[in-house]
Amino acid sequence: MDIRDLEVFLAVAKYLNFTRAGEEIHLSQPSISVRIHQLEEELGVKLFEQAGKKVLLTEAGHLLVPYARRVVADLENVRQVMKEYQGLEQGSLRIGASTTPGMYLIPRIIAQFKGVYPKIDISLSIENTRRVEEGIVKNEFDLGFVGGHLINEEVETIPWLIDEIVLVVPPSHPLALQQQIKLIDLAKERLIFREPGSATRAVIENHFRTWNLQIKAAVELGNPEAVKQAVMSGLGIAFLSKFSVETELKAKVLVAVKVQELSISRELKMVYRKGKHLSRATKAFIEMAKQRQ
């Protein structure tokens, strides 16, 4: 069996579209069709079926996906092991990170890492926690950094940092003059929330449910930078990761206000695929990230 056929199969299974799969793996549509046909001939089953204009996985195709991923991942492990004989003079590292670590923590570690190992190529993709987890399982990332709850058993985790979630208001806001407020005081305020699916938002909403507090978002924004700008513009107040507002708090353009009944924190984690061989570059990056603790 040609390993390239399995890589082609996984690309088509991912997009259920021969053209998009070809763009990812740099093959023409006819070449993809030939390889899929070869694989189906060898296995004696149909892996895809046509439903109108749609391409669908057959039951056999669904069964093959996890096995194909393991085989392709094992091949990548072999490549990594061979590269290790060449030390850290060359190689690559693919990192996936959710918003808070990806925007405010990982870039600094990458800069430090490149200062020590300049010939290692590093790519960073910032996604939500669920997408990072999916990328780890599919071997699209060598290492991930997330703050949300993980659901896949194929992912190993390493505890990393404790992220404190703080309420921030503009300096001109009446709450900025108080040392601490009560939870019920939030019911009178316009709260700016991250988008649904955000790990930061999920943590906050879980705490609100614990206290039976019904607060709807006055505004929903897609990233912490947009939320900060909205708060500084006087549009409302917001709960954000303390890592994301360190600069603004020092510059005193935002003020952190303590909420009496709330102490919100979450654990940031490093994640990788269970059974994956960790390259020397990956291990070195993990050790450097641990120094941030």
Residue pairs with C-beta under 8 A, 6 or more apart in sequence:
1 39
1 42
2 35
2 38
3 71
3 72
3 75
4 35
5 35
5 36
5 38
5 39
5 42
6 39
6 68
6 71
6 72
7 25
7 72
8 21
8 25
8 27
8 32
8 35
8 36
8 39
9 35
9 36
9 39
9 47
9 61
9 64
9 68
10 65
10 68
10 69
10 72
10 138
11 21
11 22
11 24
11 25
11 32
12 18
12 21
12 32
12 36
12 48
12 55
13 57
13 61
13 65
13 68
14 21
14 24
14 138
15 21
15 24
16 54
16 55
16 56
16 57
17 55
18 29
18 32
18 33
18 55
19 29
21 27
21 32
22 28
22 29
22 31
22 32
25 32
27 35
36 47
36 48
39 47
40 46
40 47
43 60
43 64
45 58
45 60
46 58
46 60
46 61
47 57
47 58
47 60
47 61
47 64
48 55
48 56
48 57
48 58
48 61
49 55
49 56
49 58
50 56
57 65
69 137
69 138
69 139
70 275
72 139
73 139
73 273
73 275
73 276
76 139
77 276
77 277
80 91
80 277
80 279
81 277
83 90
83 91
83 279
84 279
84 280
87 280
88 117
88 119
88 120
88 280
88 281
88 284
89 119
90 119
90 120
91 119
91 120
91 121
91 279
91 280
91 281
92 120
92 121
92 122
92 123
92 281
93 120
93 121
93 122
93 123
93 142
93 143
93 279
93 281
93 282
93 285
94 122
94 123
94 125
94 140
94 141
94 142
94 143
95 106
95 110
95 122
95 123
95 124
95 125
95 141
95 142
95 143
95 144
95 145
95 285
96 124
96 125
96 127
96 131
96 132
96 135
96 136
96 140
96 141
96 143
96 144
96 145
97 106
97 124
97 125
97 126
97 127
97 132
97 144
97 145
97 146
98 126
98 127
98 128
98 129
98 132
98 145
98 146
98 147
98 148
98 199
99 126
99 128
99 198
99 199
99 200
99 223
99 224
100 147
100 163
100 199
100 200
100 224
100 241
100 243
100 244
100 268
101 145
101 146
101 147
101 243
101 268
102 124
102 125
102 126
102 127
102 145
103 126
103 223
103 224
103 225
103 244
104 241
104 243
104 244
104 246
105 145
105 161
105 243
105 268
105 292
106 124
106 145
107 124
108 292
109 285
109 288
109 289
109 292
110 122
110 124
112 288
113 120
113 122
113 284
113 285
113 288
114 120
114 122
116 284
116 288
117 281
117 284
120 281
125 132
125 135
125 141
127 135
128 148
128 197
128 198
128 199
129 146
129 147
129 148
129 149
129 150
129 199
130 148
130 151
130 197
132 141
132 144
132 145
132 146
132 271
133 144
133 146
133 150
133 151
133 152
133 155
133 271
134 152
135 141
135 144
136 144
136 152
136 154
136 155
136 271
136 272
136 273
137 152
137 154
137 155
137 273
139 273
139 276
142 272
142 276
142 278
142 279
142 282
143 270
143 271
143 272
143 282
143 285
143 286
144 155
144 270
144 271
144 272
145 160
145 268
145 269
145 270
145 271
145 289
146 199
146 268
146 269
146 271
147 163
147 199
147 200
147 241
147 266
147 267
147 268
147 269
148 199
148 202
149 199
149 202
150 157
150 269
150 271
153 274
154 273
154 274
155 271
155 272
155 273
155 274
156 271
156 272
156 273
156 274
157 269
157 270
157 271
158 269
158 270
158 271
158 286
159 267
159 269
160 267
160 268
160 269
160 270
160 289
160 290
160 292
160 293
161 267
161 268
161 292
161 293
162 265
162 266
162 267
162 268
163 241
163 242
163 243
163 265
163 266
163 267
163 268
164 241
164 242
164 264
164 265
165 200
165 203
165 204
165 239
165 240
165 241
165 242
165 264
165 265
165 266
166 239
166 240
166 241
166 242
166 245
166 256
166 257
167 186
167 237
167 238
167 239
167 256
167 257
167 258
167 259
167 262
168 228
168 231
168 237
168 238
168 239
168 240
168 245
168 248
168 249
168 254
168 255
168 256
168 257
169 175
169 176
169 231
169 237
169 254
169 255
169 257
170 176
170 231
170 232
170 233
170 234
170 253
170 254
170 255
171 252
171 253
171 254
171 255
172 234
173 234
173 237
173 255
175 181
175 185
175 189
175 237
175 257
176 255
176 257
178 257
179 258
180 257
180 258
180 259
180 260
181 257
181 258
181 259
181 260
182 259
182 260
182 261
183 211
183 213
183 259
183 260
183 261
183 262
184 213
186 213
186 215
186 259
187 213
187 215
189 236
189 237
190 218
190 219
190 235
190 236
190 237
191 215
191 216
191 217
191 218
191 236
191 237
191 238
191 239
192 217
192 218
192 219
192 220
192 221
192 227
192 230
192 231
192 235
192 236
192 237
192 238
193 201
193 204
193 217
193 219
193 220
193 221
193 227
193 238
194 200
194 201
194 220
194 221
194 222
194 223
194 224
194 227
195 201
195 220
195 221
195 222
196 220
199 266
200 224
200 239
200 240
200 241
203 264
203 266
204 239
204 264
207 262
207 264
208 214
208 215
211 261
218 235
218 236
219 230
219 235
219 236
221 227
221 230
224 240
224 241
224 244
227 238
227 240
228 238
228 240
228 244
228 245
228 248
228 254
230 236
230 238
231 237
231 238
231 254
232 248
232 253
232 254
237 257
239 264
242 249
242 256
245 254
245 256
248 254
249 255
249 256
270 286
270 289
272 278
272 282
278 286
